[in-house]
Amino acid sequence: MTHHCHAHNCTRSVPPKMFMCRTHWFMVPKDMQSAIWRTYRPGQEIDKRPSDDYLRAASAAVKKVAAKEGVTIVETGYDVALKTRERARQGAEQ
């Protein structure tokens, strides 16, 4: 299974448990790096079930790196996943 850096438009291959390639990871501020590691659960890259907190941290990091590269991202795939989960929760409550 091929896994790529999560930075916007980066196609570098990285191990599945790594969030970004070295170049992009070092563009992520330390507090955001800490948030990603704090919310990361070993195995989430296999079962594809990261927490909402991880999705929020990942989205913020992707947006920050994109901004440093001169790109504005309004909504990441992580934001879409969070919205999908929220709709599912709301539907389950009805």
C-alpha positions as CSV (number, residue, x, y, z in Angstrom):
1,M,0.0,0.0,0.0
2,T,1.4,3.4,-1.0
3,H,1.1,6.2,1.4
4,H,1.9,9.8,0.6
5,C,2.8,12.9,2.5
6,H,-0.4,14.7,3.7
7,A,0.8,18.1,2.6
8,H,-1.3,19.7,-0.2
9,N,-0.2,18.3,-3.6
10,C,2.9,16.5,-2.2
11,T,3.4,13.1,-3.8
12,R,6.4,11.9,-1.7
13,S,6.0,8.4,-0.3
14,V,6.2,8.1,3.5
15,P,5.6,5.2,5.8
16,P,1.9,4.8,6.7
17,K,2.4,5.9,10.3
18,M,4.1,9.1,9.2
19,F,2.0,12.2,8.6
20,M,4.2,14.1,6.2
21,C,7.5,13.9,4.5
22,R,10.5,15.4,6.3
23,T,10.4,18.7,4.4
24,H,6.8,19.4,5.1
25,W,6.8,18.0,8.7
26,F,9.5,20.6,9.6
27,M,7.2,23.3,8.3
28,V,4.6,22.4,10.9
29,P,4.9,24.5,14.1
30,K,6.0,22.5,17.1
31,D,2.7,22.9,18.9
32,M,0.8,21.5,15.9
33,Q,3.3,18.6,15.7
34,S,2.7,17.9,19.4
35,A,-1.1,18.0,18.8
36,I,-0.8,15.4,16.0
37,W,1.3,13.1,18.1
38,R,-0.9,13.6,21.2
39,T,-4.0,12.6,19.3
40,Y,-2.5,9.9,17.1
41,R,-3.5,6.3,18.1
42,P,-1.2,3.5,16.9
43,G,-3.0,1.5,14.3
44,Q,-5.3,4.3,13.1
45,E,-3.5,4.2,9.8
46,I,-4.6,0.6,9.4
47,D,-8.2,0.7,10.6
48,K,-8.8,4.2,9.2
49,R,-10.6,5.3,12.4
50,P,-8.7,8.4,13.7
51,S,-10.3,10.5,16.5
52,D,-12.1,13.7,15.8
53,D,-9.3,15.5,17.7
54,Y,-6.7,13.9,15.4
55,L,-8.7,15.0,12.3
56,R,-8.8,18.6,13.6
57,A,-5.1,18.6,14.4
58,A,-4.3,17.2,10.9
59,S,-6.4,19.7,9.2
60,A,-4.8,22.6,11.0
61,A,-1.3,21.3,10.1
62,V,-2.2,20.8,6.4
63,K,-3.6,24.3,6.2
64,K,-0.6,25.8,8.0
65,V,1.9,24.2,5.6
66,A,-0.2,25.2,2.6
67,A,-0.2,28.8,3.8
68,K,3.6,28.7,4.2
69,E,3.7,27.6,0.5
70,G,1.4,30.4,-0.6
71,V,-1.8,28.3,-0.9
72,T,-5.1,28.9,0.9
73,I,-7.1,25.8,1.7
74,V,-10.6,26.4,3.0
75,E,-11.5,22.8,3.6
76,T,-9.3,19.7,3.9
77,G,-10.3,16.1,3.5
78,Y,-10.1,16.0,7.3
79,D,-12.7,18.7,7.6
80,V,-15.0,16.8,5.2
81,A,-14.5,13.6,7.4
82,L,-15.5,15.6,10.5
83,K,-18.6,16.9,8.8
84,T,-19.6,13.5,7.6
85,R,-19.2,12.1,11.1
86,E,-21.3,14.9,12.6
87,R,-24.1,14.3,10.1
88,A,-24.0,10.6,10.9
89,R,-24.2,11.3,14.6
90,Q,-27.1,13.7,14.0
91,G,-28.9,11.1,11.9
92,A,-28.4,8.4,14.6
93,E,-30.0,10.7,17.2
94,Q,-33.2,11.1,15.2
